[in-house]
Amino acid sequence: MAIGQRLPVLAPIGVWWMAHATDTQVQQWLQGIEAAELRARYRDALTQIRRTGYCLGLTSVHTEVQALVNSRPGPGGEPTAEERQLIAGLALDPMDYVPSGSDARRPGPDVVSLWAPTFSPDGEVALGLMITGYPRESRAAQAYAEDLLALTADVTSLAAS
């Protein structure tokens, strides 16, 4: 994505951000997901992501979102009905975003990044940090996640001072 590029925040885009959102914001985020069972699984995934402090970024979703970004005439703007349908179609198993079990140690090929939020002094999500391109052979993904969480804690601390 280019600097200044904006995307509509609809499930599954922004899962790391929504893990710390209000119930009303999450409900709006899930509006494109028709199946009640899938919405419930997203809520469970958000709870688990909030507990771990980070989530997994998936190659398949990244590729589709990048195609959406490239097809938009410019940054911002409300998504079209076609874009909303495309985004809703990206909804995989929400638990795929949750780092757990073997995924936290050595993610599969579909994991392209790790995402974690930083917080403003009032406790709201301020921005997200992402790491990608890490060599999986040299360190377990959990070690990169720990580095990412330490960095987000540092940024949050700086924002408070």
C-alpha positions as CSV (number, residue, x, y, z in Angstrom):
1,M,0.0,0.0,0.0
2,A,1.1,3.5,-0.7
3,I,1.5,6.2,1.9
4,G,-1.9,7.8,2.4
5,Q,-3.8,4.9,0.8
6,R,-7.0,4.2,2.7
7,L,-9.2,1.1,2.8
8,P,-12.7,0.6,4.1
9,V,-12.6,-1.1,7.5
10,L,-14.9,-4.1,6.9
11,A,-14.2,-7.7,8.0
12,P,-11.7,-9.1,7.6
13,I,-9.7,-6.0,6.9
14,G,-8.3,-4.5,10.1
15,V,-8.8,-7.5,12.3
16,W,-5.8,-6.4,14.6
17,W,-7.5,-2.9,15.0
18,M,-11.0,-4.3,15.7
19,A,-9.6,-6.5,18.5
20,H,-9.5,-3.4,20.6
21,A,-12.6,-1.6,19.2
22,T,-16.0,-1.0,21.0
23,D,-18.9,-3.4,20.6
24,T,-20.6,-0.9,18.3
25,Q,-17.5,-0.6,16.1
26,V,-17.2,-4.4,15.9
27,Q,-20.8,-4.7,14.9
28,Q,-20.4,-2.2,12.1
29,W,-17.2,-4.0,11.0
30,L,-19.0,-7.3,10.8
31,Q,-22.0,-5.9,8.8
32,G,-20.9,-7.6,5.6
33,I,-20.7,-11.0,7.1
34,E,-24.1,-12.6,6.8
35,A,-23.7,-15.8,8.7
36,A,-24.3,-15.4,12.4
37,E,-22.0,-18.3,13.2
38,L,-19.1,-16.7,11.3
39,R,-19.7,-13.3,13.0
40,A,-19.5,-15.2,16.4
41,R,-16.2,-16.8,15.3
42,Y,-14.9,-13.4,14.4
43,R,-15.8,-12.1,17.9
44,D,-14.0,-15.1,19.4
45,A,-11.0,-14.4,17.2
46,L,-10.9,-10.8,18.3
47,T,-10.9,-11.8,21.9
48,Q,-8.0,-14.1,21.4
49,I,-6.0,-11.5,19.4
50,R,-6.6,-9.0,22.1
51,R,-5.1,-11.5,24.6
52,T,-2.0,-12.3,22.5
53,G,-1.5,-8.6,21.5
54,Y,-0.9,-9.3,17.9
55,C,-2.4,-11.2,14.9
56,L,-1.2,-12.9,11.8
57,G,-1.4,-11.3,8.3
58,L,-2.4,-13.7,5.6
59,T,-1.0,-13.8,2.1
60,S,-4.3,-14.7,0.5
61,V,-6.1,-11.7,2.1
62,H,-3.1,-9.3,1.5
63,T,-3.1,-10.3,-2.3
64,E,-6.8,-9.6,-2.6
65,V,-6.7,-6.4,-0.6
66,Q,-3.8,-5.1,-2.7
67,A,-5.8,-5.8,-5.9
68,L,-8.7,-3.8,-4.4
69,V,-6.3,-0.9,-3.5
70,N,-4.9,-0.9,-7.0
71,S,-8.3,-0.9,-8.6
72,R,-9.5,2.2,-6.6
73,P,-9.2,5.6,-8.4
74,G,-7.7,7.3,-5.3
75,P,-7.4,7.1,-1.6
76,G,-10.4,7.2,0.7
77,G,-14.0,7.3,-0.3
78,E,-16.8,4.9,0.6
79,P,-16.6,1.4,-0.8
80,T,-18.8,0.5,-3.7
81,A,-21.3,-2.4,-3.5
82,E,-18.9,-4.4,-5.6
83,E,-16.0,-3.6,-3.2
84,R,-18.1,-4.5,-0.2
85,Q,-19.0,-7.9,-1.8
86,L,-15.3,-8.5,-2.6
87,I,-14.2,-7.7,1.0
88,A,-17.0,-9.9,2.5
89,G,-15.8,-12.7,0.2
90,L,-12.3,-12.6,1.9
91,A,-13.8,-13.9,5.1
92,L,-11.9,-17.0,5.9
93,D,-12.0,-18.9,9.1
94,P,-11.3,-16.0,11.6
95,M,-9.2,-18.2,13.7
96,D,-6.6,-18.2,10.9
97,Y,-5.6,-14.7,12.2
98,V,-5.0,-15.9,15.7
99,P,-1.5,-16.9,16.7
100,S,-1.7,-20.2,18.5
101,G,-0.2,-23.7,18.6
102,S,2.4,-24.3,15.9
103,D,1.4,-21.1,14.1
104,A,3.0,-19.0,16.8
105,R,6.2,-20.9,16.5
106,R,6.5,-21.3,12.7
107,P,3.7,-20.0,10.6
108,G,2.7,-21.8,7.4
109,P,3.2,-20.3,4.0
110,D,0.0,-18.2,4.1
111,V,1.3,-16.0,6.9
112,V,3.0,-12.9,5.4
113,S,3.1,-10.6,8.4
114,L,2.5,-10.0,12.1
115,W,0.4,-7.0,13.2
116,A,0.1,-5.3,16.6
117,P,-1.4,-2.0,17.7
118,T,0.0,1.0,19.6
119,F,-2.1,3.0,22.0
120,S,-2.7,6.6,22.6
121,P,-2.5,8.1,26.2
122,D,-6.3,7.6,26.5
123,G,-6.0,3.9,25.7
124,E,-7.4,4.0,22.1
125,V,-5.6,2.3,19.3
126,A,-3.4,4.9,17.7
127,L,-1.7,3.1,14.9
128,G,-0.6,-0.4,14.0
129,L,2.9,-1.8,13.4
130,M,3.5,-4.6,11.0
131,I,6.6,-6.8,10.4
132,T,6.9,-8.7,7.2
133,G,9.7,-10.4,5.2
134,Y,11.3,-12.0,8.2
135,P,13.3,-15.1,7.4
136,R,11.4,-18.0,9.0
137,E,14.4,-20.3,8.9
138,S,16.5,-18.2,11.4
139,R,14.0,-17.6,14.2
140,A,10.6,-18.8,15.3
141,A,7.8,-16.4,14.5
142,Q,7.1,-16.1,18.2
143,A,10.5,-14.4,18.7
144,Y,9.5,-11.8,16.0
145,A,6.2,-11.4,17.7
146,E,7.9,-10.7,21.0
147,D,10.1,-8.0,19.3
148,L,7.0,-6.5,17.7
149,L,5.2,-6.4,21.0
150,A,8.2,-4.7,22.7
151,L,8.3,-2.1,19.9
152,T,4.6,-1.4,20.2
153,A,5.0,-1.0,24.0
154,D,7.9,1.5,23.4
155,V,5.8,3.5,20.9
156,T,2.9,3.5,23.3
157,S,5.1,4.7,26.1
158,L,6.6,7.5,23.9
159,A,3.1,8.6,23.0
160,A,2.3,9.0,26.7
161,S,5.3,11.2,27.5
